[in-house]
Amino acid sequence: VPQSFHVCANASSSLTNALIIHNITISIMNSVDAKQQQRDALVDKLKATKEQWDAEADASPDGPDETDALLSKAIEMAIEQGKGWASSEEREKYLETLLDDEFIPPLFAENEEELEKSGLKDAFTTLHNEGETPGKNMLEFKEKGNQSIAFGKKNEAGNIQYYRDAANHYYEAIHWANRIVPKDEDFVPTIEELNDQDIDPFFTEKELDEIRSVIHSNCAMAHMLLKNWGFVRDEAKKAIAFNSQNLKAWYRLAKAHQMLKDWEEAGDAIDSGLKIEKDNKDLLKLQKLLGDKVRKARLNRQQRERARAERTSRIKDVWRYCKEDSISLGRVSLVATVRDDEDDEGNDAAEARWHHHYPHTGQLPKRQMQGGGWTWPVLFVYPSHHQSDFIEHFAEEDIIALRMAEMFPEQEEGKDETEMPWDYNNEFRCSNLAVYFEVHCIGDDGTGRQKPVIHPDSVERLTDQGSAMRFYESSRALKGDEGPEMANVARCMERKHLHQQRKAWIKKHGSLWATPDPCPVVQVHPAATLAQVLRHSNMIVPNFLVTLMLFPNDHPAHREFLKEHKCIGIVEPEEITH
């Protein structure tokens, strides 16, 4: 039964009568589709029942009491006025609702959702005992909460149940406070209203807000004694929202942030409280205790804001350059699951997730100080040996073969082994390597006119500066640059994006198991420059990271790779003119 529903004094008699009415109502409900004569018969039965109750009440030695008279009057009005329905269509609609399998009579609702479905939530939540009013109940529950706090502090056994009871009493007081209709500021009470003030007190909007602030602040104190610091923070914030001059609420908010290790927020709460009372001993003591941590937290925030502004400027610069030079950028999903409890995530999915525990992630192209050229982060992947190398600054004008020669020099005379300990067959020499890049976003010309459905594990084209900035900022937030709260926000946004991708793919292909064919590849001539690779019509740079795959020419993995991935072209070096 909802908390706001109170059983009347004559509980036994009323409950019996209510059950009888309920049984008769059920009979009426089951006869909705029956003939009118059957309905009339049931109504006659209801009339007869009423007459029987009236006769029993008259025959009682004490005569009919007030409850019997009210019940008889209610039944008579229900019969004569059809329960007050405006039309027969409205009555039929209501009876159809009663016959719904999911319908639960409001009297038997066990939670707020069931009460909402009954359609009588507002009516039931305003019920109260005779002689009670929202204002009176609010003050009574507030006082009960204060008494529970006092009893708890006096209790030598340290029973924390007193504080739990106090919190519940304050919640009841808040509930009734929300039912009060405040008076206007220029309200002038009548003599009757002044005489009834103990039963039905009245409040202006300002007075009610001050009382609400006190109740929320007291509730925060109850949770402080229970060490529920998250609730302390929430209740103190509500108290301050109703009255920003509530000094105790500011102290309790600062204390909550201290225990939650939100140092900067704790400092802000302390400063706000000291503006109200600059000599407050509790706040000054807390300020001295947390001074160093607050200063450090504020300095870290300023550094994060400065770094974010620099990243934003860099992203804009990179996007403008790529747009002008026809370089296409893409992204992959930053998360592998859409829920914490998703249990189908295996090692492959975890490995595919693009998180920042890999050393090559989180980098952006940079403009060189001298010459104005650009350098890119480049990843060399060696699938045949499950190895990779990361080059943080690879200049666009550099020839790929020169970098390869630095990493995989030709064998010198009299030297049979390469320098890589994992190259057992000594195959990794510059002249013995084939270079490829994968072709992504097939069917997407980048104009926005054609936007194919992307598999969640595939690369998605970045179409504008805003999407590029959001992607990079989310990646940095997931790394932890912006703190745990922003990491959670970024995770939720990425999960939403992944869910939408999955939903679109399943709608078109029926299942996530219907994966696309392996993407084609383009071979890169070692004498080509990075600039030629970047500007190739089939090249899309995912995650601002140029990824090239290198295979020894005669290695079995090379042959298997070309069987799965169709080679659709080659990046030839530019002719050198003299």
C-alpha positions as CSV (number, residue, x, y, z in Angstrom):
1,V,0.0,0.0,0.0
2,P,1.5,3.5,-0.8
3,Q,3.0,5.3,2.1
4,S,0.5,8.1,1.8
5,F,-2.5,5.8,2.2
6,H,-3.7,5.7,5.8
7,V,-6.2,3.1,7.1
8,C,-9.2,4.7,8.7
9,A,-10.0,4.2,12.4
10,N,-12.8,1.7,12.0
11,A,-10.4,-0.7,10.1
12,S,-12.2,-4.0,10.7
13,S,-15.7,-2.9,9.6
14,S,-14.4,-0.9,6.7
15,L,-12.1,-3.6,5.4
16,T,-15.0,-6.1,5.5
17,N,-17.3,-3.7,3.6
18,A,-14.5,-3.0,1.1
19,L,-14.0,-6.6,0.3
20,I,-17.8,-7.1,-0.2
21,I,-17.8,-4.1,-2.6
22,H,-14.7,-5.5,-4.3
23,N,-16.4,-8.8,-4.9
24,I,-19.5,-7.1,-6.3
25,T,-17.4,-4.9,-8.5
26,I,-15.6,-8.0,-9.9
27,S,-19.0,-9.4,-10.8
28,I,-19.9,-6.2,-12.6
29,M,-16.5,-6.3,-14.4
30,N,-17.0,-9.8,-15.7
31,S,-20.4,-8.8,-17.1
32,V,-19.2,-6.0,-19.4
33,D,-19.9,-8.0,-22.5
34,A,-23.2,-9.5,-21.2
35,K,-26.6,-8.3,-22.0
36,Q,-28.1,-5.2,-20.4
37,Q,-30.6,-7.4,-18.5
38,Q,-27.6,-9.1,-16.7
39,R,-26.1,-5.8,-15.9
40,D,-29.4,-4.6,-14.4
41,A,-29.6,-7.7,-12.4
42,L,-26.3,-7.1,-10.8
43,V,-27.2,-3.5,-10.1
44,D,-30.3,-4.7,-8.4
45,K,-28.2,-7.1,-6.4
46,L,-26.0,-4.1,-5.3
47,K,-29.2,-2.2,-4.3
48,A,-30.4,-5.2,-2.3
49,T,-27.1,-5.5,-0.5
50,K,-27.2,-1.8,0.4
51,E,-30.7,-2.2,1.8
52,Q,-29.6,-5.2,3.8
53,W,-26.7,-3.2,5.3
54,D,-29.0,-0.3,6.1
55,A,-31.4,-2.7,7.9
56,E,-28.6,-4.3,9.9
57,A,-27.3,-0.9,10.9
58,D,-30.8,0.3,12.0
59,A,-31.3,-3.0,14.0
60,S,-27.9,-2.5,15.8
61,P,-28.4,-1.5,19.5
62,D,-26.1,1.5,18.9
63,G,-27.9,2.4,15.6
64,P,-26.0,3.3,12.4
65,D,-22.6,5.0,13.1
66,E,-21.0,7.7,10.9
67,T,-19.0,5.1,8.9
68,D,-22.2,3.2,8.0
69,A,-23.9,6.4,6.9
70,L,-21.0,7.5,4.7
71,L,-20.7,4.0,3.1
72,S,-24.5,3.9,2.4
73,K,-24.4,7.3,0.9
74,A,-21.4,6.4,-1.3
75,I,-23.1,3.3,-2.6
76,E,-26.3,5.2,-3.3
77,M,-24.3,7.9,-5.3
78,A,-22.5,5.1,-7.2
79,I,-25.8,3.5,-8.2
80,E,-27.7,6.7,-9.1
81,Q,-24.9,8.6,-10.8
82,G,-22.9,5.8,-12.4
83,K,-19.8,6.7,-10.4
84,G,-19.8,10.1,-11.9
85,W,-18.8,9.2,-15.5
86,A,-19.5,11.9,-17.9
87,S,-20.8,9.5,-20.6
88,S,-21.6,5.9,-21.1
89,E,-18.5,5.7,-23.4
90,E,-16.2,6.8,-20.6
91,R,-17.8,4.2,-18.3
92,E,-17.3,1.4,-20.9
93,K,-13.6,2.5,-21.3
94,Y,-13.1,2.3,-17.6
95,L,-14.7,-1.2,-17.4
96,E,-12.5,-2.4,-20.2
97,T,-9.5,-1.1,-18.2
98,L,-10.6,-3.2,-15.2
99,L,-10.7,-6.3,-17.4
100,D,-7.1,-5.8,-18.5
101,D,-4.9,-8.6,-17.2
102,E,-2.3,-6.1,-16.0
103,F,-4.7,-4.0,-14.1
104,I,-4.3,-4.0,-10.3
105,P,-6.8,-2.2,-8.1
106,P,-5.1,0.7,-6.4
107,L,-5.9,-0.6,-3.0
108,F,-3.8,-3.7,-3.7
109,A,-0.9,-1.9,-5.5
110,E,2.5,-3.0,-4.0
111,N,4.6,-0.3,-5.7
112,E,4.4,3.1,-7.4
113,E,4.5,1.6,-10.9
114,E,1.4,-0.6,-10.2
115,L,-0.3,2.5,-8.6
116,E,0.5,4.5,-11.8
117,K,-1.1,1.8,-14.0
118,S,-4.4,2.0,-12.0
119,G,-4.9,5.6,-13.1
120,L,-5.7,6.7,-9.5
121,K,-2.2,7.6,-8.3
122,D,-3.0,11.2,-7.7
123,A,-6.1,10.4,-5.8
124,F,-4.5,7.8,-3.5
125,T,-1.4,9.8,-2.8
126,T,-3.5,12.7,-1.4
127,L,-5.4,10.5,1.0
128,H,-4.8,11.1,4.7
129,N,-6.6,10.5,8.1
130,E,-9.3,12.7,9.3
131,G,-7.9,15.7,11.1
132,E,-4.6,15.5,9.3
133,T,-3.2,18.0,6.8
134,P,0.0,18.0,4.7
135,G,1.4,20.9,6.8
136,K,0.7,19.2,10.1
137,N,2.1,15.9,8.9
138,M,5.3,17.6,7.6
139,L,6.0,19.3,11.0
140,E,5.2,16.1,12.9
141,F,7.5,13.9,10.8
142,K,10.2,16.6,11.0
143,E,10.0,16.5,14.8
144,K,10.0,12.7,14.8
145,G,13.2,12.8,12.8
146,N,14.8,15.3,15.3
147,Q,13.8,13.1,18.2
148,S,15.3,10.0,16.6
149,I,18.6,11.9,16.1
150,A,18.6,12.9,19.8
151,F,17.8,9.4,20.9
152,G,20.6,8.0,18.8
153,K,23.2,10.3,20.2
154,K,22.1,9.4,23.8
155,N,22.1,5.7,23.1
156,E,25.2,4.3,24.8
157,A,25.0,1.0,22.8
158,G,25.6,3.0,19.5
159,N,22.5,1.6,17.8
160,I,22.4,3.2,14.4
161,Q,18.8,2.2,13.8
162,Y,17.8,5.5,15.4
163,Y,19.6,7.3,12.5
164,R,17.9,5.1,9.9
165,D,14.5,5.9,11.5
166,A,15.4,9.6,11.5
167,A,16.2,9.6,7.8
168,N,12.9,7.8,7.0
169,H,11.0,10.4,9.1
170,Y,12.7,13.2,7.2
171,Y,11.8,11.6,3.9
172,E,8.1,11.4,5.1
173,A,8.3,15.1,6.0
174,I,9.7,15.9,2.6
175,H,6.9,14.0,1.0
176,W,4.2,16.0,2.8
177,A,6.1,19.2,2.2
178,N,5.7,18.6,-1.5
179,R,1.9,18.3,-1.0
180,I,1.6,21.8,0.5
181,V,0.2,24.6,-1.6
182,P,2.0,27.7,-0.5
183,K,0.2,31.0,0.1
184,D,1.0,34.3,-1.7
185,E,3.4,36.6,0.0
186,D,0.6,39.2,0.5
187,F,-1.7,36.5,2.0
188,V,-3.8,37.7,5.0
189,P,-5.3,34.8,7.0
190,T,-8.9,34.9,8.2
191,I,-9.8,34.4,11.9
192,E,-10.8,30.8,11.2
193,E,-7.5,30.1,9.5
194,L,-5.6,31.5,12.4
195,N,-7.7,29.4,14.9
196,D,-7.1,26.2,12.8
197,Q,-3.4,26.9,12.3
198,D,-2.4,24.0,14.7
199,I,-4.4,21.6,12.5
200,D,-3.9,23.2,9.1
201,P,-0.8,25.4,9.2
202,F,-0.1,27.6,6.2
203,F,3.1,28.8,4.7
204,T,4.3,31.2,2.1
205,E,6.7,30.0,-0.7
206,K,9.7,31.5,1.1
207,E,8.8,30.0,4.5
208,L,8.2,26.6,2.9
209,D,11.5,26.7,1.1
210,E,13.3,27.4,4.4
211,I,11.6,24.5,6.1
212,R,12.4,22.2,3.2
213,S,16.0,23.3,3.4
214,V,16.1,22.4,7.1
215,I,14.6,19.0,6.5
216,H,17.0,18.1,3.8
217,S,19.9,19.4,5.9
218,N,18.8,17.3,8.8
219,C,18.4,14.3,6.6
220,A,22.0,14.9,5.4
221,M,23.1,14.9,9.1
222,A,21.3,11.5,9.6
223,H,23.2,10.1,6.7
224,M,26.4,11.6,8.0
225,L,25.9,9.6,11.2
226,L,25.3,6.5,9.0
227,K,28.4,7.4,6.9
228,N,26.3,7.3,3.7
229,W,28.4,10.1,2.1
230,G,26.8,9.9,-1.3
231,F,23.4,10.6,0.3
232,V,24.9,13.3,2.5
233,R,26.1,15.1,-0.7
234,D,22.7,14.7,-2.4
235,E,20.6,15.9,0.5
236,A,22.9,18.8,1.3
237,K,22.7,20.0,-2.3
238,K,18.9,19.9,-2.1
239,A,19.0,21.9,1.1
240,I,21.2,24.5,-0.5
241,A,18.9,24.6,-3.5
242,F,16.0,25.7,-1.3
243,N,18.1,28.1,0.8
244,S,21.6,29.1,-0.2
245,Q,22.1,30.7,3.2
246,N,21.9,27.3,5.1
247,L,25.3,27.2,6.7
248,K,24.9,23.7,8.1
249,A,24.1,22.4,4.7
250,W,27.3,23.9,3.3
251,Y,29.4,22.3,6.0
252,R,27.8,18.9,5.5
253,L,28.3,19.2,1.7
254,A,31.9,20.0,2.3
255,K,32.3,17.1,4.7
256,A,30.6,14.7,2.1
257,H,33.0,15.9,-0.6
258,Q,35.9,15.4,1.7
259,M,35.0,11.8,2.4
260,L,34.3,11.2,-1.3
261,K,37.7,12.7,-2.0
262,D,36.3,15.4,-4.3
263,W,38.8,17.9,-3.1
264,E,37.9,20.8,-5.4
265,E,34.2,20.5,-4.7
266,A,34.9,20.4,-1.0
267,G,36.9,23.6,-1.3
268,D,34.1,25.3,-3.2
269,A,31.6,24.3,-0.5
270,I,33.9,25.6,2.3
271,D,34.4,28.9,0.5
272,S,30.6,29.3,0.0
273,G,30.0,28.6,3.7
274,L,32.6,31.1,4.8
275,K,30.9,33.8,2.7
276,I,27.9,33.4,5.0
277,E,29.9,33.3,8.2
278,K,33.6,34.0,7.8
279,D,34.4,33.0,11.4
280,N,32.7,29.6,11.4
281,K,35.1,27.3,13.4
282,D,34.0,24.1,11.8
283,L,34.5,25.4,8.2
284,L,37.8,27.1,9.1
285,K,39.1,23.8,10.6
286,L,38.1,21.9,7.6
287,Q,39.7,24.5,5.3
288,K,43.0,24.2,7.1
289,L,42.8,20.4,6.9
290,L,42.1,20.3,3.2
291,G,43.9,23.4,2.0
292,D,46.8,21.6,0.2
293,K,44.6,19.0,-1.4
294,V,42.1,21.6,-2.6
295,R,44.9,23.8,-4.1
296,K,46.4,20.8,-5.9
297,A,43.0,19.7,-7.2
298,R,42.3,23.2,-8.6
299,L,45.7,23.3,-10.2
300,N,45.1,19.9,-11.8
301,R,41.8,21.2,-13.2
302,Q,43.4,24.3,-14.7
303,Q,46.0,22.1,-16.3
304,R,43.3,19.8,-17.7
305,E,41.4,22.8,-19.1
306,R,44.6,24.1,-20.7
307,A,45.4,20.7,-22.2
308,R,41.8,20.4,-23.5
309,A,42.0,23.8,-25.1
310,E,45.3,22.9,-26.8
311,R,43.8,19.6,-28.0
312,T,40.8,21.4,-29.4
313,S,43.1,23.8,-31.3
314,R,45.2,20.9,-32.6
315,I,42.1,18.9,-33.7
316,K,40.8,21.9,-35.6
317,D,44.2,22.4,-37.2
318,V,44.5,18.7,-38.2
319,W,40.9,18.6,-39.6
320,R,41.5,21.8,-41.6
321,Y,44.7,20.5,-43.1
322,C,43.2,17.1,-44.0
323,K,40.1,18.8,-45.6
324,E,42.3,21.0,-47.7
325,D,44.7,18.2,-48.8
326,S,42.0,15.5,-49.4
327,I,43.1,13.2,-46.5
328,S,40.3,11.0,-45.2
329,L,40.0,10.2,-41.4
330,G,38.0,7.5,-39.7
331,R,37.3,6.0,-36.3
332,V,36.6,2.7,-34.6
333,S,34.5,2.0,-31.6
334,L,36.2,2.9,-28.3
335,V,34.3,0.2,-26.4
336,A,33.5,-3.4,-27.1
337,T,30.3,-3.9,-25.1
338,V,27.1,-1.9,-24.5
339,R,26.5,-3.2,-20.9
340,D,28.7,-4.0,-17.9
341,D,27.0,-7.4,-17.6
342,E,27.5,-8.3,-21.3
343,D,28.9,-11.8,-21.0
344,D,29.7,-12.6,-24.6
345,E,32.9,-10.5,-24.5
346,G,35.8,-12.9,-25.1
347,N,39.5,-12.3,-25.6
348,D,39.0,-11.3,-29.3
349,A,36.6,-8.6,-28.4
350,A,38.7,-7.3,-25.6
351,E,41.7,-7.2,-27.9
352,A,39.7,-5.4,-30.6
353,R,38.8,-2.6,-28.2
354,W,40.8,0.5,-28.9
355,H,41.9,1.6,-25.4
356,H,44.9,3.6,-24.4
357,H,46.8,0.8,-22.8
358,Y,48.4,0.3,-26.2
359,P,51.5,2.6,-26.6
360,H,50.6,4.0,-30.0
361,T,47.2,5.4,-29.2
362,G,46.1,9.0,-28.3
363,Q,48.6,10.6,-30.8
364,L,47.8,13.3,-33.3
365,P,49.6,14.5,-36.5
366,K,51.8,17.5,-35.8
367,R,53.0,20.4,-37.9
368,Q,56.7,20.7,-38.0
369,M,58.2,23.9,-36.6
370,Q,60.6,24.2,-39.5
371,G,59.3,24.0,-43.0
372,G,55.6,23.7,-42.1
373,G,55.4,20.1,-43.0
374,W,53.4,17.5,-41.1
375,T,54.4,14.3,-39.2
376,W,52.1,11.4,-38.5
377,P,52.0,8.6,-36.0
378,V,52.6,5.4,-37.9
379,L,52.2,1.8,-36.8
380,F,54.1,-1.0,-38.6
381,V,52.3,-4.3,-38.0
382,Y,53.9,-7.7,-38.7
383,P,51.0,-10.2,-38.7
384,S,53.2,-13.2,-39.6
385,H,55.1,-12.8,-36.3
386,H,52.5,-11.0,-34.2
387,Q,54.8,-8.1,-33.7
388,S,54.6,-4.3,-34.3
389,D,56.6,-1.1,-34.1
390,F,55.3,2.4,-33.5
391,I,56.8,5.5,-35.0
392,E,55.6,8.7,-33.3
393,H,56.8,11.2,-35.9
394,F,56.9,10.0,-39.5
395,A,57.3,13.0,-41.9
396,E,55.1,13.0,-44.9
397,E,58.0,13.7,-47.3
398,D,59.9,10.7,-46.0
399,I,60.2,7.6,-48.3
400,I,58.9,4.5,-46.6
401,A,61.8,2.4,-47.7
402,L,64.2,4.7,-45.8
403,R,62.4,4.0,-42.5
404,M,62.2,0.3,-43.3
405,A,66.0,0.3,-44.0
406,E,66.6,1.9,-40.6
407,M,64.5,-0.8,-38.9
408,F,65.3,-3.8,-41.1
409,P,68.8,-3.2,-42.7
410,E,70.2,-5.5,-45.3
411,Q,72.4,-8.3,-44.0
412,E,76.0,-7.3,-44.1
413,E,78.7,-9.5,-45.5
414,G,79.6,-12.2,-43.1
415,K,76.5,-11.6,-40.9
416,D,73.7,-14.1,-41.4
417,E,71.2,-13.1,-38.7
418,T,69.0,-10.0,-38.4
419,E,68.8,-8.0,-35.2
420,M,65.2,-8.9,-34.3
421,P,65.2,-11.7,-31.8
422,W,61.7,-12.9,-33.0
423,D,62.9,-13.2,-36.7
424,Y,63.9,-16.8,-36.4
425,N,64.3,-17.3,-40.2
426,N,66.0,-14.0,-40.8
427,E,63.4,-12.8,-43.3
428,F,62.9,-9.2,-42.2
429,R,65.1,-7.3,-44.6
430,C,64.0,-4.1,-46.3
431,S,64.3,-5.6,-49.8
432,N,62.3,-8.7,-48.7
433,L,59.2,-7.0,-47.4
434,A,55.8,-6.3,-49.0
435,V,53.8,-3.3,-47.6
436,Y,50.0,-3.0,-47.6
437,F,47.2,-0.8,-46.1
438,E,43.6,-1.8,-45.7
439,V,40.7,-0.2,-47.6
440,H,37.9,0.9,-45.3
441,C,34.4,2.5,-45.8
442,I,33.7,0.9,-49.2
443,G,30.6,2.5,-50.7
444,D,31.0,5.7,-48.7
445,D,32.3,8.4,-50.9
446,G,32.6,10.9,-48.1
447,T,30.1,13.4,-49.5
448,G,27.3,12.2,-47.1
449,R,25.0,11.3,-50.0
450,Q,25.8,7.6,-49.5
451,K,26.1,6.4,-45.9
452,P,26.3,2.6,-45.8
453,V,25.5,0.6,-42.7
454,I,28.8,0.0,-40.8
455,H,29.5,-3.2,-38.9
456,P,30.4,-2.3,-35.3
457,D,33.9,-3.7,-35.7
458,S,34.6,-1.8,-38.9
459,V,36.1,1.7,-39.5
460,E,33.6,4.5,-39.8
461,R,34.4,7.7,-41.7
462,L,34.6,11.0,-39.8
463,T,32.5,13.3,-41.8
464,D,33.0,16.7,-40.0
465,Q,35.1,18.5,-37.6
466,G,32.6,18.1,-34.7
467,S,32.6,14.3,-35.0
468,A,36.4,14.3,-35.1
469,M,36.6,16.4,-31.9
470,R,34.0,14.3,-30.1
471,F,35.8,11.1,-31.0
472,Y,39.2,12.3,-29.8
473,E,37.9,13.9,-26.6
474,S,36.1,10.7,-25.8
475,S,39.3,8.7,-26.3
476,R,41.2,11.0,-23.9
477,A,38.4,10.9,-21.4
478,L,38.4,7.1,-21.4
479,K,42.1,7.2,-20.8
480,G,41.3,9.2,-17.6
481,D,42.5,12.7,-18.6
482,E,39.2,14.3,-17.4
483,G,38.6,12.2,-14.2
484,P,36.4,9.3,-13.5
485,E,33.1,11.1,-13.9
486,M,33.9,12.2,-17.5
487,A,35.2,8.7,-18.2
488,N,31.8,7.3,-17.3
489,V,30.1,9.9,-19.5
490,A,32.4,9.1,-22.4
491,R,31.8,5.4,-21.9
492,C,28.0,5.9,-21.9
493,M,28.2,7.9,-25.1
494,E,30.4,5.4,-26.9
495,R,28.1,2.5,-25.8
496,K,25.2,4.4,-27.2
497,H,27.0,4.8,-30.5
498,L,28.0,1.1,-30.5
499,H,24.4,0.1,-29.7
500,Q,23.1,2.2,-32.6
501,Q,25.6,0.6,-35.0
502,R,24.6,-2.9,-33.8
503,K,20.9,-2.1,-34.2
504,A,21.3,-0.8,-37.7
505,W,23.5,-3.7,-38.7
506,I,21.0,-6.3,-37.3
507,K,18.1,-4.5,-39.0
508,K,19.8,-4.9,-42.4
509,H,21.6,-8.2,-42.0
510,G,19.7,-10.0,-39.3
511,S,22.6,-10.8,-37.0
512,L,25.9,-9.5,-35.8
513,W,27.3,-12.9,-36.9
514,A,26.8,-11.8,-40.5
515,T,30.2,-10.1,-40.6
516,P,31.3,-8.3,-43.8
517,D,33.9,-9.8,-46.1
518,P,37.6,-9.1,-45.3
519,C,38.4,-5.6,-46.5
520,P,40.6,-5.3,-49.6
521,V,44.1,-3.9,-49.5
522,V,46.4,-1.7,-51.5
523,Q,50.0,-2.5,-51.9
524,V,52.5,0.3,-51.2
525,H,55.7,0.5,-53.2
526,P,58.6,1.0,-50.7
527,A,59.9,4.0,-52.7
528,A,56.6,5.9,-52.2
529,T,56.4,8.6,-49.6
530,L,53.9,8.8,-46.7
531,A,52.3,11.8,-48.4
532,Q,51.4,9.6,-51.4
533,V,49.9,7.0,-49.1
534,L,47.8,9.5,-47.2
535,R,46.4,11.1,-50.3
536,H,45.5,7.8,-52.1
537,S,41.8,7.7,-53.0
538,N,41.3,4.4,-51.0
539,M,43.2,5.5,-47.9
540,I,41.2,6.3,-44.7
541,V,43.3,6.9,-41.6
542,P,41.5,5.4,-38.6
543,N,42.1,7.0,-35.2
544,F,44.6,9.5,-36.6
545,L,47.0,6.5,-36.9
546,V,48.5,5.4,-40.2
547,T,48.7,1.6,-40.1
548,L,50.8,-0.4,-42.5
549,M,51.2,-4.2,-42.7
550,L,54.5,-5.7,-43.6
551,F,55.0,-9.4,-44.7
552,P,58.1,-11.3,-45.8
553,N,57.5,-12.0,-49.5
554,D,57.8,-15.8,-49.3
555,H,56.2,-16.3,-45.9
556,P,53.1,-18.5,-45.8
557,A,51.2,-15.8,-43.9
558,H,51.7,-13.5,-46.8
559,R,50.1,-16.0,-49.2
560,E,47.2,-16.6,-46.8
561,F,46.7,-12.8,-46.3
562,L,46.3,-12.2,-50.1
563,K,43.8,-15.1,-50.3
564,E,41.6,-13.4,-47.8
565,H,42.2,-9.8,-48.8
566,K,41.9,-8.8,-52.4
567,C,44.6,-6.5,-53.6
568,I,42.9,-3.8,-55.6
569,G,45.9,-1.5,-56.4
570,I,49.3,-0.2,-55.7
571,V,50.8,3.1,-54.6
572,E,53.5,3.9,-57.1
573,P,56.3,6.3,-56.4
574,E,56.2,9.7,-58.1
575,E,58.6,10.1,-61.0
576,I,61.6,12.1,-60.2
577,T,62.2,14.9,-62.7
578,H,65.6,16.4,-63.3
